[in-house]
Amino acid sequence: MVRGMRNNNPGNIDRNTTKWLGMADKQTDVRFIVFKEMKYGCRAILKLLSNYYIKYNLCTVKDIINRWAPTTENDTAAYYKEVAKDLGVNPEEKITLTKNMCIALGKAITQYECGSEAKNISDYTWEEAYNLL
């Protein structure tokens, strides 16, 4: 099982001082947050995406992924092109972060981060995660 799935953190969100809803009491990964259940890891992704959109006015896949996966650690261009392709949009096209788009973007990010294992996250889990926002 890939790290993001093992940690219930399919977006591979880094550990920092943020106390996320559903964080495991014992953080066993030195770099990434470990969540108690997958719904909390998915919620964290959706919460970050919502913040990017609302607080920082990031409204293209390119801008969102540039913040999510900085070039210091990732091939960001490949990342945003793949995510945009999964969503069926141009990377520089403005998107509206509706519930469905937010979940679709979260799914595309987890697909990039965790590969085919991300498909094991059910639609129900994504819905639960969104309802926790």
C-alpha positions, 0 to 999 in steps of 0.5 A, a space after each residue: 500500500 502506498 504511503 498516502 493510503 497507509 496514512 489515510 492522507 491520499 493528498 500527502 499533506 505535510 505535517 505542520 502546526 495545523 491541528 486537523 480534524 481526525 488526525 491520529 493521536 500518534 503521528 507515525 510518519 515523519 513527514 506527512 500527517 496520519 489521519 484516523 480514517 480516510 474521510 478525514 484525509 479527504 476532508 483535509 484535501 477539500 478544505 485546502 482546495 476550498 481555502 485556495 479558491 476562496 482565500 487566495 483566489 486560485 481558480 485554475 488547475 495550474 494555479 491550484 497545483 502550483 500551490 499544492 505541489 511546488 516545483 521545489 519538490 515536484 514536476 508541477 507542470 506534469 502534475 497540473 497537466 495530468 489533473 486538468 486532463 482528468 477534469 477535462 479542462 485546460 490547465 489555465 481555464 478558470 473553474 468554479 469550485 462547486 461541490 462536484 468540482 471540488 470532489 473531482 479535483 480532490 480525486 484527481 490529486 489523489 490519483 496523481 499522489 497515490 496512483 491506482 490505489 486512489 480508486 479504492 476511496 469510495 464516492 461515499 467517503 468523498 461525500 462524507 469528507 465534503 459534508 465535514 467541511 
